Amino acid sequence: MSKQIIRLCRLQLANLFGINEIRYTRDKKKRMRYIGLGCVGIWIIAMVAGYAGALSYGMVRLGMAEIVPMYLYTISSILILVFSFFKAGSTLFDMKGYEMLISLPVSRAAIIVSRFLCMYLTNLMMELLIMLPGVLVYAYYVRPSALFYGICLLGSLFLPLLPLTISSVLGAIITAISSRSRHKSLVEPLLMIGLVVLVMGGSLFAADHESQFTEEMMRNMAQLISEQMGKIYPPSVWFAHALDGNGESLLLMIAVPTVIFTLFVAVLQKYFQSICSSIHAVNAKNNYQMTSLQRSSHMKALWKKELKRYFSSGIYVTNTLVGYVLAVIFSAVLCFMGVEKLEAAIGISNIGAVLFRCLPFGLTCVLTMTSITAVSISMEGNTFWQIQTLPVTAKEVYDSKILVNISVAAPFYLICMVLLNMSLNLTWAQRFFLIVIPVCYIVFSSVVGITINLKMPIFQWENEVRVVKQSASMLVAMLIGVVGSILPMFGIAVAGEVWGGWFSALVIVILVLATGFLYHKNNRVELVRISEG
């Protein structure tokens, strides 16, 4: 069975990273596209590794070196939990893929274990991007014993097991609840986003009621952070104590995740088919009645079609709504917390002036974290030929996808504007930039999402997770949105109050020109010329 597991895992990883297509394609454009994606991937790896190393360096310089390994362990676990949570239900319990594989001469156990192994390996790679550079920076300055490296290696290998198990259980529960609802595609993302909001709200409540910083606490910051991380994720305490030579903690760090993971896999292996059947069971009614038909313009019909396609995919909605929900949470926290409490919590006085100048870009960073249009063309899949045969122009198709992105973002944007403008004492110029800059970025991200997806479309996919969460177009669009708003935020913070307004106006002009250029360029790409990525 081990050979079957390895082969199935290799097949899944090859499909995930497009390895076979890179090796055997004869299309030079496609090969160059993959080379470009490889360069982007290397850049992202360097950025993440640099961030982890800089984080460790900063904590060492602040005199908190003893909590660096524990902090890296906690951050890695939370990231694995979050990323696995949004894809575990659709990846692990994919019944369609299971039915295809079960007809082959492979065992049910091999299929299940290979899926877990594939998720484990991808999470392990993500974890090492954080743990490895952070630990190396820590080791360079602290010079720990040789035992430290062995325990870190063990901790890194066993770290993904527990968050992977938790995310799989939560994903299965949410998928099971949503599948029994009439509006499955809406219930699933609402449950997932609700859980995220609940966790964030609990963290803010705990921070507000348990972490009122006093002068004594500031002098013992390392101990305070260590205690908070222990409350958030207890296994990080076992890891920290194991590094100090505690054998009991080392045993707990290895045994607890392994036992829980093994029991979950054993139960899943025995009842996988019945669990999948229960999870994906649906209730259908046969009371359909023909009503009057409506006629719409090309644009309105395409817009309605795009909206239905968007809300029919739970993973699509969840992945793209998280940024908007976080923007509303950010605005609500700032609204009810106020600038005075924020200054007291951060410990920096007179931060309000800088905050007001940077606020439009900080809000934009969250609003443009994900783009619906970045994968809207790829989501057509093997039905893309239907649009190509319709009596519509490419411009109308692209405009309908852009309009859906704006339509979904608009309600969240309006809520943020109402909360912030009502609660903050802003000047007229600050209110103008707060209103206009996010609008420019939302329209820009909608247009640039189309541009990116035209360059990197994916039509051959079996699971929507492959397009929404694992495609290069979504990743590149996310980077452009985040980096494109963070860099001006730093620039305006340095520019000062006098030049800040002129800098913001310059950013608006650049965004308008870039959006117009990309929009005109996109409309020149005919639908029949879009090749499969």
PyMOL commands that set and color helices and strands:
alter all, ss='L'
color gray80, all
select helices_A, chain A and resi 2-17+19-24+28-61+65-92+95-102+108-142+146-158+161-179+184-210+215-219+221-232+235-243+247-279+298-311+314-346+352-367+372-374+378-389+394-423+428-455+464-468+472-523+527-529
alter helices_A, ss='H'
color red, helices_A
deselect
rebuild
show_as cartoon
